[in-house]
């Protein structure tokens, strides 16, 4: 038995050694590919990609921070169509920014580094699949993939310290320390405990409206407002039209401004939805701050995404009051610049760009503003 155990242990050691050799070989091959690509780079700089649930921004930025091209496209949905197809869907935007700089992506490696901050890159396996898809394209000598919330965090800070909460089509939160430690959430929607964002608020608004009409719920002005927005007699018929495909499901996001308008008129149901959204945003931020031991020191809390960037006082005043109570030293700030700014800044970080280059890049976008 003793000899048998030694034999098994020896086999395990041999397997680990073989795995280590394979990993080292893969790393050497990757470095060789990167070195070869670096020699073919047409433009020293960064291809910055911010791909969100509802829209995608791409920017080509020189190593000096000068923005040479920008393009915008639709939402990024690798969970629906796969990583390869989702990355391929970026090709027209890449071609557009390259053309603005007088380049053709087909003529060689476009630029030095691709910094891709992508929605739905929530799990390590998803990030890896998207990275591998990027590396199959001649867009950059090196490539990096991160969740798009890290781009928001970088856009609102001067370095790797702080927490960011994005409330756009969906909702997510990340935190980062200078030593590389992070705080993250799976962000898979209701499956992982998430609530809100534009999609969630719109669905909840319609849910309450239909229940108000059929008697299961409290009366709310959301019901006639939603019906009127879509030109239908009732909110129930709006729901049926979406179910039958007569109204595109994506149009539900149009209900976010309707919700805030009705809430501004004092409707209790609408106000409760906004109150819950504020609570959810603060819960995410506080948990991330706690995980990174940042509750006891001044730390930025960067807020972004369409719902927050709209700067509705009903939401902002509520969440800043909650945050001040739960995390008195937190410094909330709103990023209204396109999040591609953060992806580009991360790319310049990778290139060890000068402070002047980073400032030149920032000057091309709106500045984050403190709130509270």
C-alpha positions as CSV (number, residue, x, y, z in Angstrom):
1,X,0.0,0.0,0.0
2,X,2.8,2.3,0.9
3,X,4.5,1.7,-2.5
4,X,1.2,2.2,-4.3
5,X,0.7,5.6,-2.5
6,X,4.2,6.7,-3.5
7,X,3.5,5.7,-7.1
8,X,0.3,7.8,-7.2
9,X,2.1,10.7,-5.6
10,X,4.8,10.5,-8.2
11,X,2.3,10.4,-11.0
12,X,0.6,13.5,-9.7
13,X,3.9,15.3,-9.5
14,X,4.7,14.3,-13.1
15,X,1.2,15.6,-14.2
16,X,1.7,18.9,-12.4
17,X,5.2,19.3,-13.9
18,X,3.8,18.6,-17.4
19,X,1.0,21.1,-16.8
20,X,3.6,23.7,-15.7
21,X,5.6,23.1,-18.8
22,X,2.5,23.4,-21.0
23,X,1.6,26.7,-19.2
24,X,5.1,28.1,-19.6
25,X,5.1,27.1,-23.3
26,X,1.8,28.8,-23.9
27,X,3.1,32.0,-22.2
28,X,6.2,31.9,-24.3
29,X,4.1,31.4,-27.5
30,X,1.9,34.3,-26.4
31,X,4.9,36.6,-25.8
32,X,6.3,35.6,-29.2
33,X,3.0,36.5,-30.9
34,X,2.9,39.8,-29.1
35,X,6.5,40.6,-30.1
36,X,5.7,39.8,-33.7
37,X,2.5,41.9,-33.6
38,X,4.4,44.8,-32.0
39,X,6.7,45.0,-35.0
40,X,3.7,45.3,-37.3
41,X,1.8,48.1,-35.4
42,X,0.5,50.8,-37.6
43,X,-0.3,53.4,-34.9
44,X,1.3,53.4,-31.4
45,X,-1.7,53.9,-29.1
46,X,-4.9,52.3,-27.8
47,X,-8.0,50.9,-29.3
48,X,-10.5,51.5,-26.5
49,X,-13.8,49.6,-26.4
50,X,-16.6,50.2,-24.0
51,X,-19.4,47.7,-24.9
52,X,-22.5,48.0,-22.7
53,X,-25.9,46.3,-22.8
54,X,-27.5,49.0,-24.8
55,X,-24.7,50.7,-26.7
56,X,-21.1,50.3,-27.7
57,X,-18.4,53.1,-28.0
58,X,-15.0,52.6,-29.6
59,X,-12.2,55.2,-29.7
60,X,-8.8,55.1,-31.3
61,X,-6.3,57.1,-29.2
62,X,-2.7,57.9,-29.9
63,X,0.0,57.3,-27.3
64,X,0.0,61.0,-26.8
65,X,-3.7,61.0,-25.7
66,X,-5.1,62.5,-28.8
67,X,-8.4,61.0,-29.8
68,X,-8.1,60.1,-33.5
69,X,-11.5,58.4,-34.1
70,X,-14.8,57.6,-32.3
71,X,-17.7,55.5,-33.2
72,X,-20.9,54.2,-31.6
73,X,-22.9,51.1,-32.2
74,X,-25.6,48.9,-30.6
75,X,-25.6,46.8,-27.5
76,X,-23.1,44.0,-26.7
77,X,-24.7,40.6,-26.0
78,X,-22.2,37.8,-25.9
79,X,-24.4,35.8,-23.5
80,X,-27.0,35.6,-26.4
81,X,-24.9,35.2,-29.5
82,X,-21.5,33.9,-28.2
83,X,-18.2,35.6,-27.6
84,X,-16.9,35.2,-31.2
85,X,-20.0,36.7,-32.8
86,X,-20.1,39.5,-30.3
87,X,-16.5,40.5,-30.9
88,X,-17.0,40.2,-34.7
89,X,-19.9,42.6,-34.3
90,X,-17.3,45.3,-33.2
91,X,-15.5,45.1,-36.5
92,X,-17.5,47.9,-38.3
93,X,-16.8,50.2,-35.4
94,X,-13.1,49.4,-35.4
95,X,-13.0,50.0,-39.2
96,X,-14.8,53.3,-38.7
97,X,-12.3,54.7,-36.1
98,X,-9.4,53.4,-38.2
99,X,-10.7,55.2,-41.3
100,X,-11.0,58.4,-39.3
101,X,-7.3,58.1,-38.6
102,X,-6.5,57.3,-42.2
103,X,-5.9,53.6,-41.5
104,X,-7.3,50.2,-42.7
105,X,-7.4,47.4,-40.1
106,X,-6.8,44.9,-42.8
107,X,-3.4,46.4,-43.6
108,X,-1.7,45.0,-40.4
109,X,-1.9,45.3,-36.6
110,X,-3.9,48.5,-36.0
111,X,-2.4,49.7,-32.7
112,X,-0.3,48.8,-29.7
113,X,-3.0,47.8,-27.2
114,X,-6.7,47.0,-27.1
115,X,-8.4,47.9,-23.9
116,X,-11.8,46.4,-23.9
117,X,-14.3,47.0,-21.0
118,X,-17.2,44.8,-21.8
119,X,-20.7,44.3,-20.4
120,X,-21.6,40.7,-19.7
121,X,-17.9,39.8,-19.0
122,X,-19.0,38.9,-15.5
123,X,-17.2,35.6,-14.8
124,X,-13.6,34.6,-15.5
125,X,-14.6,32.1,-18.1
126,X,-16.5,34.8,-20.0
127,X,-13.6,37.2,-19.8
128,X,-11.2,34.5,-21.2
129,X,-13.5,33.6,-24.1
130,X,-13.8,37.3,-25.1
131,X,-10.1,37.8,-24.7
132,X,-9.4,34.8,-27.0
133,X,-11.8,36.2,-29.6
134,X,-10.1,39.6,-29.5
135,X,-6.7,38.0,-29.9
136,X,-7.8,36.4,-33.1
137,X,-8.2,39.8,-34.7
138,X,-5.3,42.1,-35.9
139,X,-6.5,45.1,-33.8
140,X,-3.8,45.2,-31.2
141,X,-0.3,43.9,-30.3
142,X,-1.7,43.2,-26.8
143,X,-5.3,42.8,-25.6
144,X,-7.0,43.2,-22.2
145,X,-10.6,42.4,-21.3
146,X,-12.3,43.7,-18.1
147,X,-15.9,44.1,-17.1
148,X,-17.2,47.5,-18.2
149,X,-17.7,48.7,-14.6
150,X,-13.9,48.9,-14.3
151,X,-13.9,51.4,-17.1
152,X,-16.4,53.5,-15.3
153,X,-14.2,53.3,-12.1
154,X,-11.1,54.4,-14.1
155,X,-12.9,57.3,-15.7
156,X,-13.9,58.7,-12.3
157,X,-10.6,58.3,-10.5
158,X,-7.0,59.2,-10.9
159,X,-5.7,55.7,-10.0
160,X,-6.6,52.2,-8.8
161,X,-8.5,53.1,-5.7
162,X,-12.3,53.3,-5.2
163,X,-15.7,51.8,-5.9
164,X,-17.9,52.2,-9.0
165,X,-21.6,51.5,-9.4
166,X,-23.1,51.4,-12.8
167,X,-26.9,51.8,-13.2
168,X,-27.7,51.8,-16.8
169,X,-29.6,49.1,-18.6
170,X,-28.5,46.8,-15.7
171,X,-26.7,47.3,-12.5
172,X,-23.3,46.3,-11.3
173,X,-20.5,47.3,-8.9
174,X,-16.7,46.8,-8.6
175,X,-14.0,48.0,-6.3
176,X,-10.3,48.2,-6.6
177,X,-7.2,48.7,-4.5
178,X,-3.7,49.7,-5.6
179,X,-2.4,46.2,-4.7
180,X,-4.7,44.7,-7.2
181,X,-7.4,43.4,-4.8
182,X,-10.9,43.7,-6.2
183,X,-14.5,43.5,-5.0
184,X,-16.9,42.1,-7.5
185,X,-20.4,40.8,-7.9
186,X,-21.6,38.1,-10.4
187,X,-24.1,40.6,-11.8
188,X,-26.3,37.9,-13.5
189,X,-29.5,39.7,-12.7
190,X,-32.1,38.3,-10.4
191,X,-30.3,34.9,-10.4
192,X,-27.6,36.5,-8.3
193,X,-29.7,38.9,-6.3
194,X,-29.5,42.0,-8.5
195,X,-32.4,44.5,-8.7
196,X,-32.9,47.6,-10.8
197,X,-31.1,49.3,-13.6
198,X,-33.1,50.7,-16.5
199,X,-34.4,47.3,-17.5
200,X,-35.5,46.4,-14.0
201,X,-37.1,49.8,-13.3
202,X,-39.1,49.6,-16.5
203,X,-40.3,46.0,-15.9
204,X,-41.3,46.9,-12.3
205,X,-43.1,50.0,-13.6
206,X,-45.2,48.0,-16.0
207,X,-45.8,45.2,-13.4
208,X,-47.3,47.8,-11.0
209,X,-49.3,49.4,-13.8
210,X,-50.9,46.2,-14.9
211,X,-51.7,45.2,-11.3
212,X,-53.2,48.6,-10.7
213,X,-55.5,48.2,-13.7
214,X,-56.8,44.7,-12.8
215,X,-57.3,45.4,-9.1
216,X,-54.5,43.3,-7.7
217,X,-52.3,46.3,-6.8
218,X,-52.6,49.8,-5.5
219,X,-53.7,52.6,-7.9
220,X,-50.8,54.4,-9.6
221,X,-50.5,57.1,-12.2
222,X,-48.0,54.8,-13.9
223,X,-50.8,52.9,-15.5
224,X,-52.3,55.6,-17.7
225,X,-48.9,57.2,-18.3
226,X,-47.4,54.0,-19.7
227,X,-50.5,53.4,-21.9
228,X,-50.3,56.9,-23.2
229,X,-46.5,56.6,-23.9
230,X,-47.1,53.7,-26.2
231,X,-50.4,55.0,-27.7
232,X,-52.4,52.1,-26.4
233,X,-55.6,52.1,-24.2
234,X,-54.2,50.3,-21.2
235,X,-50.9,49.2,-19.7
236,X,-52.2,45.6,-20.0
237,X,-52.4,46.0,-23.7
238,X,-48.8,47.3,-23.7
239,X,-47.8,44.1,-22.0
240,X,-49.7,42.0,-24.5
241,X,-48.1,43.9,-27.4
242,X,-44.7,43.2,-26.1
243,X,-45.6,39.5,-25.6
244,X,-46.9,39.2,-29.1
245,X,-43.8,41.0,-30.6
246,X,-45.9,44.0,-31.8
247,X,-43.7,46.2,-29.5
248,X,-40.0,45.5,-29.3
249,X,-39.0,44.3,-25.8
250,X,-36.1,46.8,-25.9
251,X,-38.6,49.7,-25.9
252,X,-39.4,49.0,-22.3
253,X,-36.3,51.1,-21.4
254,X,-38.4,54.1,-22.6
255,X,-40.3,53.8,-19.4
256,X,-37.5,55.1,-17.1
257,X,-38.2,58.8,-17.9
258,X,-41.9,58.1,-17.5
259,X,-41.3,56.6,-14.1
260,X,-39.3,59.6,-12.9
261,X,-41.9,62.0,-14.3
262,X,-44.7,60.3,-12.4
263,X,-42.6,60.1,-9.2
264,X,-41.9,63.8,-9.5
265,X,-45.7,64.3,-9.2
266,X,-45.7,62.5,-5.9
267,X,-47.1,59.0,-7.0
268,X,-46.3,56.7,-4.0
269,X,-45.7,53.6,-6.1
270,X,-43.2,55.4,-8.4
271,X,-41.5,57.0,-5.4
272,X,-41.1,53.6,-3.8
273,X,-39.4,52.2,-6.9
274,X,-36.9,55.0,-6.9
275,X,-36.3,54.6,-3.2
276,X,-35.5,51.0,-3.7
277,X,-33.2,51.8,-6.5
278,X,-31.3,54.2,-4.3
279,X,-31.1,51.6,-1.6
280,X,-29.8,49.0,-4.0
281,X,-27.0,51.3,-5.3
282,X,-25.9,52.1,-1.8
283,X,-26.0,48.5,-0.7
284,X,-23.6,47.5,-3.5
285,X,-21.3,50.4,-2.8
286,X,-21.1,49.8,0.9
287,X,-20.5,46.1,0.6
288,X,-17.6,46.7,-1.9
289,X,-16.1,49.4,0.4
290,X,-16.3,47.0,3.4
291,X,-14.7,44.1,1.5
292,X,-11.8,46.4,0.6
293,X,-11.5,47.9,4.1
294,X,-12.3,51.4,2.7
295,X,-15.2,52.3,5.0
296,X,-12.7,54.0,7.4
297,X,-11.0,56.3,4.9
298,X,-11.9,58.7,2.2
299,X,-12.5,56.8,-1.0
300,X,-14.3,57.7,-4.3
301,X,-17.6,56.1,-5.1
302,X,-18.0,56.6,-8.9
303,X,-21.6,56.6,-10.2
304,X,-22.4,56.1,-13.9
305,X,-24.7,54.6,-16.4
306,X,-27.7,56.2,-18.1
307,X,-30.0,56.1,-15.0
308,X,-27.5,57.8,-12.8
309,X,-25.9,60.1,-15.5
310,X,-29.4,61.6,-16.0
311,X,-28.9,63.2,-12.5
312,X,-32.5,62.9,-11.4
313,X,-32.7,64.7,-8.0
314,X,-35.2,62.1,-6.6
315,X,-32.6,59.4,-7.1
316,X,-29.4,61.3,-6.4
317,X,-30.5,63.1,-3.3
318,X,-31.9,59.8,-1.9
319,X,-28.7,57.8,-2.5
320,X,-26.3,60.4,-1.4
321,X,-28.2,60.8,1.9
322,X,-28.1,57.0,2.4
323,X,-24.4,56.8,1.5
324,X,-23.5,59.6,3.8
325,X,-25.1,57.7,6.7
326,X,-23.7,54.3,5.8
327,X,-20.2,55.4,4.6
328,X,-19.6,59.0,5.8
329,X,-16.1,59.2,4.3
330,X,-17.2,58.1,0.8
331,X,-16.8,60.7,-2.0
332,X,-19.6,60.1,-4.5
333,X,-19.0,61.5,-8.0
334,X,-20.9,61.1,-11.3
335,X,-19.3,60.3,-14.6
336,X,-21.2,61.7,-17.5
337,X,-18.5,61.2,-20.0
338,X,-18.9,58.1,-22.3
339,X,-17.4,55.2,-20.4
340,X,-15.0,54.6,-23.3
341,X,-12.9,57.3,-21.6
342,X,-12.2,54.8,-18.8
343,X,-11.2,52.0,-21.2
344,X,-8.9,54.5,-23.0
345,X,-7.3,55.6,-19.7
346,X,-6.7,51.9,-18.8
347,X,-5.1,51.5,-22.1
348,X,-2.8,54.4,-21.6
349,X,-1.9,53.0,-18.2
350,X,-0.8,49.8,-19.9
351,X,1.4,51.9,-22.2
352,X,2.9,53.9,-19.3
353,X,1.7,57.0,-21.0
354,X,2.7,60.4,-19.6
355,X,0.4,62.4,-17.3
356,X,0.2,65.0,-20.1
357,X,-1.2,62.3,-22.5
358,X,-3.8,61.2,-19.9
359,X,-4.9,64.8,-19.4
360,X,-5.1,65.4,-23.1
361,X,-7.4,62.4,-23.3
362,X,-9.6,63.6,-20.4
363,X,-9.9,67.1,-21.9
364,X,-11.7,65.5,-24.8
365,X,-14.5,64.3,-22.5
366,X,-16.7,65.9,-19.8
367,X,-15.2,66.0,-16.3
368,X,-16.6,63.8,-13.4
369,X,-18.5,65.9,-10.9
370,X,-18.8,65.5,-7.1
371,X,-22.3,65.1,-5.8
372,X,-23.8,65.4,-2.3
